[in-house]
Structures are given as structure tokens and as C-alpha cells.
Amino acid sequence: MPSDHTWTRFTTSISAPGLKAIGKLNVPLYRLTRGRLGGRVNKAPVLLLTTTGRKSGQKRTAPVVYLAHGDGYVVIGSNAGYERTPAWSLNLQANPNAHVEAYGDRLDVHARIAEGEERADLWRRMSEQFAGFDEYPRRTQRDIKLFVLEPH
């Protein structure tokens, strides 16, 4: 199995539009197999996050690596360290109500941005699960948001 750093090199070698296209292909595969295919990046689990487009008002779904946290989840808007913030992150900031699918389980959630010590602790825990997260801030000048998704 490739290491987290191998996965990170792979994702950062793909263009941002290419990464987005892979994500779009992953959504139906994930749903069809309830996460058995497309449900992991190395050892890190993936969920499907559906947000409401901040401009279009349409529902948008993206596969995102997550950390289980209490009754909810933690996700990071890293976009593999690209300068552009992922659309789902901007959508959550504009409308924090979202929907999550994780291996067949479905949950309506409300997002909040973690800050301070909580953010540092959750970032560390996410990095223990997928070491690539520690490399992404070095690739960008933007503030990478970390979201706590709580049941709504």
C-alpha cells in the first residue's frame, strides 16, 4: 500500500481541475458501493459532503477525508494545498447546513470552523490519520479552514 506521502505527491502532481474531476467521478462510485470503492485515501476514511452552492443555490457533493469526532465529523478544506479554496469549504462558510454520507450512513450536519487549541488538536489528529495534511499548508498562503460537522 502506498504511504500517505506517496498519496500526497500524487494529489499535488495533478492539476486542481484534474483533482476536481477525480472527485466528481468518485461520488457515484462511492454511492454505488456504499464507500467500499472510493471510501479511503490510503488508511484515511472518506465521506461525501453535500453543501449548498453559495452562488447557484444548487446542491454540490464532494468526497472529503474525515475524522470521526463525537457524533459528527471533522474535515479540512485543504484542496491538496492548492491556492484556491475548495468550493465546498466556501459553501460551508456561506451556509453551514450540509449533509454527510459515510459508508451508507446519512446525517444532516451543521458546520463550524474550529479555532485555537481545538483546531490544533483536531489538525494533529487528522494528520495522524493521514500524514499528507501537514504538507499542504507549506504549499499555500491561504488560511486552510478546519470544520467540525455536528449533527443538525
N, C-alpha and C positions, 0 to 999 in steps of 0.2 A: 504494500500500500504506500502511495507517495506520502511524503511528510507534509506538514502544514506549510512549510516554507516553499516546497515544490508547488503546492496549490496556489500560494500567493504569487510566486513567479509566473505561473500560468495565467492567473486572472489579471495581473498587471501587464502582461505582454499582449493581451487582447485590447483592442480599441474600446473606448466607452460604448460606442454604438454596438460593437460586437458582443460585449458583455450584456447589454440590454437585450439583444436578440436571443442570446442563450437563455436568459431569464424567461423571456416570452415563450420559448419552446419548452422550458421546464414546467410551466404551470399546468398544461393539460396532462403531461406525463405524470406529474405528482398526483393530480386529482384522480386519474385513471387507476393508479396503483396504490392510492392512499399513502403516498410517501415512500413506498418500497423502492421506487426508482426516482431519483432526483431529491431524495429526502435527507441527504447528507453531503457535506463538503468535508471529505476525509472523515474524521470522527464526529464532527460538529453537526448537530441536527438542523434541519431547515424547516421552516413553516411557510405558509402562504399568507401574506399580509394584503388585505384589500382595504384600500383607502379611497376617499372621495377626492377626485381631481379638483385642485384649488381654483382652476380656471374653467374647466369644462363641466364640473359637477358630475362627471361620469365615474363609475366605479373602476378602479385600477388595481390589478393584483400583481404582486412581485414575490418571488421566492427570497427569503431572508434567513441567514443563520441566526439562531436564537439560543438563549439560555433560559431554562425553566427557572421561575422566580416566584415562590409562593403559589398563589392560584393563577398567576399570569406568566408573562414572558419579558425578556429583555432583548432588544435589538439595537444594532449600531448602524447609523447612516454613513458607513464608510465609503461605499461605492468604490471599493478596492483602492482607495486613496486618490482617486481622480479629483481634479479641481472642481468639477461640477457635483453639487449635492444631488443625491438620488431624488427623483421626483416623489417617491413615496414619503421621504423624510419631510420635504417641503409641504406635501399634502397633510401629513400629521400635524405639522405646526399650524397650518391654517384651519384644520378640522380634526381634533384629536380623537374623534369617534371612528373606530375601524372594526374590521372583522378578521379573525385568525382561523386558519385551518392547519392543524398539526396532526398528521397521521390519522386522518379521519375524524378527529375531534374538531368541533367548531365552537367558537366563542366570540361574542361581541366584547370589544375592549375599549378602554379609554386610555389614551397615551399621555404621558407626562415626561418632560425632559429631566433626567437625573443630573444633579449638580453636586459639586463639592466632594465630600468624603464618600457619599453614596455612589457618585459617578466613578470615583477612583476604585472603589471596591468592586463594583459591577464590571468595570473595564478589565480589572485584573482577573476576575472570574471568567469573563468571556475569553480572555487571552489564554487562560489555562486550558480552555476547551478548544480554541483554535488560535495558535500562536501567530498567525498572519495579521491579526488585528494590531499588534504592536508595530508592524512595519508601515501601516497605512498613514498614520499622522506624519511620518517623515516625508511622505510623497506630496503633501498638500499644505497650503497656507490656511485653508478654511478650518473653521471650528466644527469638528465632527460630533454630531449630536448622538447621545445615547438615550434611548427611550425605554421607559418602563410601561408595559402594556398590562393594565389591570382590568379584571372582569367588569363589565358595564351592565 
